Structure formats: C-alpha cells, structure tokens
Amino acid sequence: MGTRLIRWSPVLLRRLAADRLLLVLLAAFPLLWLANPEGPSALAARVHWPTIAALAGLMLLSRLLEESGYLARWGRALLERVHGERRLAASLILFSALLAAVVTNDVALFVVVPLILGLDSVARLPIGRLIVFQALAVNAGSTLSPVGNPQNLYLWQAFEVGFGEFLVAMLPLGAGLTLLLLALVPLAFPAQRIEVHEAIAMPPARPRLMWLALVGYPLFLWLADGGQALPAALAVGGLCLLLARRVLLGVDWALLLVFVLMFIDLGLLGEWAWMQRLLATVPAWPGGLLTGGAAISQLVSNVPATLLLAEVAGEWRPLAWGVSVGGFGLAIGSLANLIALRLGRRPGLWGEFHRWSLPMLALGLLLAFALERLVGV
C-alpha cells in the first residue's frame, strides 16, 4: 500500500495543481486571515466537521458502487426501457428531483451521478450535459422539502415552522423550478434514439462491493443523522481498506479540502465590516430577501448566505425562496453543484454547467417573482 501511495503522489500533486477552485481558496485564505487573524483552534471551529465526515463517507460509498461493476449493468437495463435521449434526460431529472426532496440534494447526486457515469460504457450519450441537468434537478427538487437541503433544514428549525406549513410554502417554487428545467430539456437533448453498444464487454461484477454499498448507504445516513458521521465514515474507510483499496485511491480527496477551505474562507469573509453592512441593507433591496438571497448565494454559496441573512430576516419564506433560486447561477451558488462537477470528472464540464445554470438563475428569479404575486409570499 505504501509503495502504491508513493507511486500515486505525483498524480495527486498534478491534480491539486490543476484544481482552480482549490487554488483560489488557498490564495484567498491569507488575505482573509490578515484582515481578521485567528488561531488554529478558532479556524478549525469554523469548519462543520460532521458535514466533512458525511461527505467523505458518501464519496467512499459511491466509489464502492462504481467499483462493483453493477452501474454499467443497471444503466444498460435502464436504456432497454427508455430508448430516446430526451426521454432519458426527463426521467433522470424527475428521479433526481424527487430523490433530493427525500434524502437531500447532496446524497441524491452520490446516487445518480455514478449511475450516469455507468451509462457512458454502454451507450453514446452526452454524459456531461446529463450530469449538469442532474445538478440543476437536485437543486430544484430539494427546494420542496424541509430536509431537502441544509438551508431548508436550518430555516425549518430556526423559525420553528411546521413540516406541513413548510411544504405548502415551498411547493409552488419547487414544482415551478422542476417544470422550468423540464422545459429546457428539448433545447438540450435531441429526441433521437439512443445508440447502445451491443458488443461492449461489461466490467467484472463484484457482488460483495455492491451489497456493501447498498447496505452501507442507508446505514451510513441513519448514523450520520444521529450525529455519528465521523465514526461511520471511519468504519466505511476501514472496510474499503480491507476489501477494496482501489476505492481509497479513486476518491477525490481534494474535494474535502475544498469544503474545509470554503467553511474557513467564507466564515472569515462574513466577519468583514463591509459584508456585515451589506447584509444589513438586503431587506431594503428591490425584491428584498428574495433578490438578496439569490445574489448573496452567488458570492458565498446558498447555505452560508442563509446563515448570514437569517439574522436580518423578518420572514423565512422570502429568504428560503431566494437562496433556493440562488443555487443556480455560478457553480459556487450551491455546494451540490460543486459535488456534481467533481463527481462528473469530465473536461469542459464547468463551461457546460454555466451554459445552462446561468439562464436557470435568470428564469428562476422571474418565476419566483411571478409566483410571489400569485401566492403572496
């Protein structure tokens, strides 16, 4: 194992050097820290370590499922039932949106993106674009539910809103965003029949890894929900070390560093006086918290934007709508976007993402304002 890690180290260093977001976060840290110096313990306290542990565990489980060889088989079975490219895209969008409303947007991506990557080995498909639309779909679908994403969970708890009340308030926007995304499918995907590679050899099936992943997903989520994300992630890592060491080398560990730096950098940014003054003016903006939530999300992502704006928000619904729409636009608007782009592992994926996400931000805002007049949010 040690020799293999040494052999992989130049590859890992090249990956880190090519990771632009990571380099930007690293470069920003000393500038932000100089404005508000803190000790190591204070900086570490800014990181939400249960989130990092949960992310690590999910990354390991998704790689286990990929290494099992069954994703290509399931993908082929799916294509035998859904023959058109456009219909496949719409089906995956609806599945991702509904799944995100139940198990959160991040977890939905760890299920759907590996499945889409498995399709690449059995058919000629625009895999990158399919992944982009799943990232947009989980942002739209997670809007519906109090447990669909971290910002909804926080607002639901912080403002002591009833579960049913939250669902009713978010239903118009969540359903509207999902329908809006489905309306873009004919522009992004042709109606042509999918070309399946008939003679392609399937990867070797490893049932033990498949069952480990399938049993591990719900068990891990149950433990993480009970506040045991770190021991659960360590247990998954230990099983991978014993049964599938290749999984440990195939995980994008730099993504964890990206998230740690985002917690630290954005936390330090929120301490700046100009940022605090800016946040205090948001309720008076044209469009109020709806506009402000979407705009601030483009700077610091929608979860930190929710935490920052909740302190000046008199009502939770306009803020919830604003940060939900703010998940579109720039990739940083939602941490789910970053996860999808990293899992996708496709050249040009960032450009493809913004080609569709930026119009979704503009259209989503127009939709939110129209619905606001209709339902009186």
VMD Tcl script that draws the C-alpha trace (Angstrom):
set ca {
  {0.00 0.00 0.00}
  {2.82 2.40 0.89}
  {4.60 1.80 -2.44}
  {1.36 2.41 -4.33}
  {0.75 5.68 -2.48}
  {4.27 6.85 -3.33}
  {3.66 5.98 -6.98}
  {0.38 7.92 -6.93}
  {1.79 11.02 -5.21}
  {2.93 12.80 -8.43}
  {-0.54 12.18 -9.89}
  {-2.19 13.62 -6.78}
  {0.08 16.67 -6.88}
  {-0.78 17.29 -10.54}
  {-4.48 17.03 -9.72}
  {-4.12 19.54 -6.90}
  {-2.19 21.94 -9.11}
  {-4.90 21.74 -11.79}
  {-7.73 22.34 -9.31}
  {-8.54 26.01 -9.91}
  {-11.17 26.33 -7.20}
  {-8.81 24.85 -4.64}
  {-6.03 27.21 -5.73}
  {-8.36 30.23 -5.47}
  {-9.46 29.23 -1.96}
  {-5.84 28.70 -0.90}
  {-4.82 32.09 -2.30}
  {-7.77 33.85 -0.64}
  {-7.13 32.42 2.80}
  {-4.07 34.56 3.78}
  {-5.81 37.74 2.56}
  {-8.94 36.99 4.58}
  {-6.94 35.85 7.61}
  {-4.79 39.01 7.69}
  {-7.96 41.10 7.99}
  {-9.13 39.01 10.95}
  {-6.29 36.87 12.38}
  {-7.38 33.76 14.28}
  {-5.57 30.86 15.90}
  {-5.72 27.29 14.58}
  {-8.42 26.24 17.05}
  {-10.69 29.14 16.06}
  {-10.19 28.39 12.38}
  {-10.93 24.70 12.94}
  {-14.11 25.66 14.82}
  {-15.40 27.36 11.65}
  {-15.45 24.01 9.85}
  {-18.59 21.90 10.24}
  {-16.76 18.61 10.69}
  {-19.87 16.39 10.66}
  {-20.52 17.67 7.13}
  {-16.95 16.85 6.10}
  {-17.23 13.37 7.61}
  {-20.60 12.77 5.93}
  {-19.18 13.89 2.60}
  {-16.17 11.56 2.98}
  {-18.38 8.58 3.79}
  {-20.69 9.23 0.84}
  {-17.74 9.62 -1.52}
  {-16.39 6.24 -0.42}
  {-19.76 4.54 -0.79}
  {-20.34 5.98 -4.26}
  {-16.90 4.78 -5.37}
  {-17.66 1.33 -3.94}
  {-20.77 1.19 -6.09}
  {-18.78 2.23 -9.16}
  {-16.07 -0.37 -8.47}
  {-18.73 -3.08 -8.07}
  {-19.32 -3.08 -11.83}
  {-23.09 -3.08 -11.46}
  {-23.73 0.51 -12.52}
  {-22.99 -0.32 -16.16}
  {-25.40 -3.26 -15.94}
  {-28.15 -1.17 -14.36}
  {-27.54 1.55 -16.92}
  {-27.95 -0.92 -19.75}
  {-31.20 -2.18 -18.21}
  {-32.44 1.41 -17.99}
  {-31.63 2.08 -21.63}
  {-33.55 -1.02 -22.66}
  {-36.68 0.63 -21.24}
  {-36.03 4.28 -22.14}
  {-34.97 4.42 -25.78}
  {-34.96 8.17 -26.51}
  {-32.28 10.57 -25.32}
  {-34.78 13.28 -24.46}
  {-36.99 10.89 -22.51}
  {-33.97 9.57 -20.62}
  {-32.98 13.12 -19.61}
  {-36.51 13.96 -18.43}
  {-36.79 10.68 -16.48}
  {-33.48 11.26 -14.72}
  {-34.45 14.85 -13.86}
  {-37.72 13.77 -12.24}
  {-36.00 10.93 -10.37}
  {-33.22 13.22 -9.11}
  {-35.63 15.98 -8.07}
  {-37.90 13.63 -6.09}
  {-34.95 11.80 -4.55}
  {-33.40 15.10 -3.43}
  {-36.61 16.10 -1.66}
  {-36.37 12.95 0.44}
  {-32.65 12.29 1.03}
  {-31.13 15.80 0.41}
  {-29.57 17.13 -2.76}
  {-26.02 16.01 -1.97}
  {-26.98 12.39 -1.27}
  {-29.14 12.28 -4.43}
  {-26.09 13.24 -6.51}
  {-24.00 10.49 -4.95}
  {-26.65 8.04 -6.18}
  {-27.46 9.48 -9.62}
  {-24.10 10.73 -10.93}
  {-22.33 7.35 -10.61}
  {-25.30 5.79 -12.45}
  {-24.92 8.29 -15.29}
  {-21.19 7.65 -15.44}
  {-22.04 3.97 -15.79}
  {-24.16 4.77 -18.87}
  {-21.03 6.01 -20.63}
  {-19.77 2.46 -21.05}
  {-22.94 1.13 -22.68}
  {-24.20 3.94 -24.93}
  {-23.18 7.07 -26.79}
  {-24.67 9.88 -24.68}
  {-23.88 13.50 -23.68}
  {-22.79 12.37 -20.22}
  {-21.53 15.80 -19.14}
  {-24.80 17.52 -20.01}
  {-26.81 14.82 -18.25}
  {-24.74 15.39 -15.10}
  {-25.26 19.15 -15.34}
  {-29.03 18.70 -15.54}
  {-28.99 16.39 -12.53}
  {-27.17 19.07 -10.52}
  {-29.88 21.54 -11.52}
  {-32.59 18.95 -10.82}
  {-31.49 18.26 -7.25}
  {-31.35 21.99 -6.55}
  {-34.91 22.34 -7.83}
  {-36.30 19.23 -6.14}
  {-34.64 19.83 -2.79}
  {-36.50 23.15 -2.59}
  {-39.72 21.28 -1.87}
  {-38.85 19.70 1.46}
  {-37.61 20.87 4.89}
  {-35.00 18.09 4.68}
  {-34.13 18.56 1.01}
  {-31.05 20.68 1.62}
  {-29.10 22.20 4.53}
  {-30.55 25.70 4.18}
  {-34.12 24.42 4.32}
  {-33.28 22.28 7.34}
  {-31.79 25.29 9.13}
  {-34.73 27.61 8.36}
  {-37.26 24.94 9.30}
  {-35.63 24.53 12.71}
  {-34.59 28.14 13.37}
  {-38.02 29.65 12.60}
  {-39.94 26.72 14.18}
  {-42.09 26.14 11.11}
  {-44.42 23.16 10.91}
  {-43.44 20.43 8.45}
  {-46.68 20.73 6.50}
  {-46.56 24.52 6.53}
  {-43.06 24.44 5.10}
  {-44.07 22.03 2.33}
  {-47.06 24.16 1.32}
  {-44.98 27.35 1.27}
  {-42.20 25.82 -0.86}
  {-44.36 23.71 -3.20}
  {-45.07 26.45 -5.80}
  {-41.40 27.32 -6.22}
  {-40.06 23.75 -6.09}
  {-42.61 22.46 -8.59}
  {-42.17 25.54 -10.78}
  {-38.38 25.21 -10.91}
  {-38.62 21.50 -11.77}
  {-41.10 22.19 -14.58}
  {-38.90 25.02 -15.82}
  {-35.93 22.67 -16.00}
  {-38.02 20.06 -17.85}
  {-39.00 22.78 -20.35}
  {-35.29 23.20 -21.18}
  {-34.85 19.51 -21.99}
  {-35.94 19.82 -25.67}
  {-33.33 22.56 -26.12}
  {-30.55 20.47 -24.58}
  {-31.30 16.92 -25.71}
  {-32.43 15.61 -29.11}
  {-35.33 13.21 -29.43}
  {-33.12 10.71 -31.25}
  {-32.89 7.07 -30.31}
  {-30.04 6.11 -28.00}
  {-27.28 4.11 -29.63}
  {-26.46 1.19 -27.33}
  {-23.09 -0.52 -27.70}
  {-24.22 -4.09 -28.26}
  {-20.86 -5.81 -28.19}
  {-19.22 -3.91 -25.34}
  {-17.79 -6.01 -22.53}
  {-19.26 -5.33 -19.12}
  {-16.85 -4.61 -16.25}
  {-16.36 -7.54 -13.88}
  {-19.18 -7.90 -11.37}
  {-18.15 -7.72 -7.73}
  {-21.31 -8.53 -5.73}
  {-19.60 -8.09 -2.37}
  {-18.83 -4.45 -3.13}
  {-22.35 -3.87 -4.46}
  {-24.01 -5.20 -1.31}
  {-21.55 -3.32 0.87}
  {-22.54 -0.09 -0.87}
  {-26.29 -0.75 -0.94}
  {-26.43 -1.75 2.71}
  {-23.94 0.96 3.64}
  {-25.92 3.88 2.17}
  {-29.00 3.72 4.46}
  {-26.96 2.60 7.47}
  {-24.49 5.43 7.00}
  {-27.27 8.01 6.56}
  {-29.01 6.73 9.70}
  {-25.78 7.06 11.72}
  {-24.98 10.48 10.26}
  {-28.48 11.70 11.07}
  {-27.89 10.55 14.64}
  {-24.72 12.62 14.94}
  {-22.31 9.74 14.29}
  {-20.99 10.81 10.88}
  {-17.30 10.65 11.88}
  {-17.25 7.08 13.31}
  {-19.48 5.96 10.43}
  {-17.07 7.44 7.86}
  {-14.11 5.80 9.62}
  {-15.92 2.47 9.54}
  {-16.57 2.78 5.80}
  {-12.94 3.73 5.25}
  {-11.77 0.73 7.25}
  {-13.95 -1.63 5.21}
  {-12.58 -0.15 1.98}
  {-9.04 -0.61 3.27}
  {-9.75 -4.29 3.92}
  {-11.87 -5.11 0.88}
  {-11.21 -2.58 -1.89}
  {-8.10 -0.45 -1.57}
  {-8.54 0.90 -5.09}
  {-11.59 2.78 -3.80}
  {-9.41 4.82 -1.44}
  {-7.16 5.88 -4.31}
  {-10.09 6.69 -6.61}
  {-11.84 9.12 -4.26}
  {-11.46 12.85 -4.95}
  {-9.95 13.72 -1.57}
  {-9.16 17.25 -2.74}
  {-12.91 17.91 -2.62}
  {-12.79 17.56 1.16}
  {-10.02 20.17 1.29}
  {-12.13 22.45 -0.92}
  {-15.04 22.21 1.53}
  {-12.82 22.79 4.57}
  {-11.36 25.92 2.94}
  {-14.83 27.12 1.95}
  {-16.03 26.93 5.55}
  {-12.95 28.84 6.74}
  {-12.74 31.43 3.95}
  {-16.46 32.20 3.90}
  {-16.58 32.35 7.68}
  {-13.76 34.90 7.69}
  {-15.44 36.84 4.90}
  {-18.61 37.10 6.98}
  {-16.60 38.86 9.70}
  {-15.64 41.76 7.45}
  {-17.38 45.00 8.36}
  {-18.35 45.78 4.75}
  {-20.01 42.38 4.43}
  {-21.99 42.93 7.61}
  {-23.08 46.38 6.40}
  {-24.08 44.87 3.06}
  {-26.18 42.18 4.73}
  {-27.98 44.75 6.86}
  {-29.21 46.52 3.69}
  {-30.56 43.39 1.98}
  {-34.18 43.59 3.29}
  {-34.45 47.06 1.71}
  {-33.26 45.90 -1.74}
  {-35.74 45.79 -4.64}
  {-37.19 42.33 -4.24}
  {-35.96 42.20 -0.64}
  {-34.72 38.89 0.71}
  {-35.73 37.04 -2.44}
  {-33.31 39.09 -4.55}
  {-30.75 39.32 -1.76}
  {-30.76 35.57 -1.04}
  {-30.14 34.77 -4.70}
  {-27.43 37.42 -5.06}
  {-25.50 36.67 -1.86}
  {-25.58 32.96 -2.75}
  {-23.52 33.78 -5.83}
  {-20.80 35.14 -3.55}
  {-20.69 32.67 -0.68}
  {-23.00 29.74 -1.63}
  {-26.61 29.42 -0.51}
  {-26.01 27.69 2.82}
  {-23.68 30.41 4.23}
  {-25.97 33.03 2.65}
  {-28.88 31.58 4.63}
  {-26.94 31.66 7.87}
  {-25.82 35.24 7.28}
  {-29.20 36.60 6.15}
  {-31.30 34.80 8.77}
  {-30.03 37.34 11.29}
  {-31.65 40.22 9.38}
  {-34.67 38.32 8.03}
  {-38.06 39.10 9.47}
  {-39.71 36.30 7.47}
  {-38.34 32.93 6.48}
  {-40.23 32.31 3.23}
  {-38.74 35.08 1.04}
  {-35.27 34.08 2.24}
  {-35.94 30.38 1.57}
  {-37.14 31.20 -1.94}
  {-34.18 33.49 -2.62}
  {-31.45 31.07 -1.58}
  {-33.21 28.23 -3.41}
  {-33.07 30.17 -6.67}
  {-29.52 31.20 -5.74}
  {-28.46 27.56 -6.01}
  {-28.46 28.14 -9.76}
  {-26.15 30.62 -11.50}
  {-22.49 30.29 -10.57}
  {-21.23 26.89 -9.50}
  {-20.47 28.20 -6.02}
  {-24.17 29.04 -5.59}
  {-24.77 25.56 -4.18}
  {-22.37 23.04 -2.69}
  {-24.33 20.39 -4.60}
  {-23.11 21.98 -7.83}
  {-19.51 21.54 -6.75}
  {-20.13 17.93 -5.81}
  {-21.72 17.15 -9.19}
  {-18.90 18.83 -11.11}
  {-16.26 16.97 -9.14}
  {-18.02 13.61 -9.42}
  {-18.52 14.16 -13.15}
  {-14.80 14.16 -13.96}
  {-15.35 15.49 -17.49}
  {-13.28 18.09 -19.37}
  {-15.28 21.22 -20.15}
  {-17.94 20.36 -17.57}
  {-17.69 23.73 -15.80}
  {-18.41 25.60 -19.02}
  {-21.30 23.27 -19.83}
  {-22.71 23.79 -16.35}
  {-22.75 27.58 -16.57}
  {-24.22 27.45 -20.08}
  {-27.41 26.11 -18.52}
  {-27.21 27.23 -14.90}
  {-26.94 30.97 -15.57}
  {-30.15 31.02 -17.68}
  {-31.82 28.95 -14.95}
  {-30.89 31.63 -12.40}
  {-32.47 34.37 -14.52}
  {-35.56 32.32 -15.36}
  {-35.86 31.10 -11.77}
  {-35.88 34.67 -10.45}
  {-38.57 35.68 -12.95}
  {-40.60 32.64 -11.94}
  {-40.18 33.39 -8.22}
  {-41.33 37.00 -8.65}
  {-44.36 35.86 -10.69}
  {-45.29 33.23 -8.09}
  {-44.74 35.76 -5.32}
  {-47.51 37.91 -6.76}
  {-49.79 34.92 -7.17}
  {-49.36 33.32 -3.76}
  {-48.40 36.39 -1.76}
  {-45.05 35.21 -0.37}
}
mol new
graphics top color blue
foreach p $ca { graphics top sphere $p radius 0.5 }
foreach p [lrange $ca 0 end-1] q [lrange $ca 1 end] { graphics top cylinder $p $q radius 0.2 }
display resetview
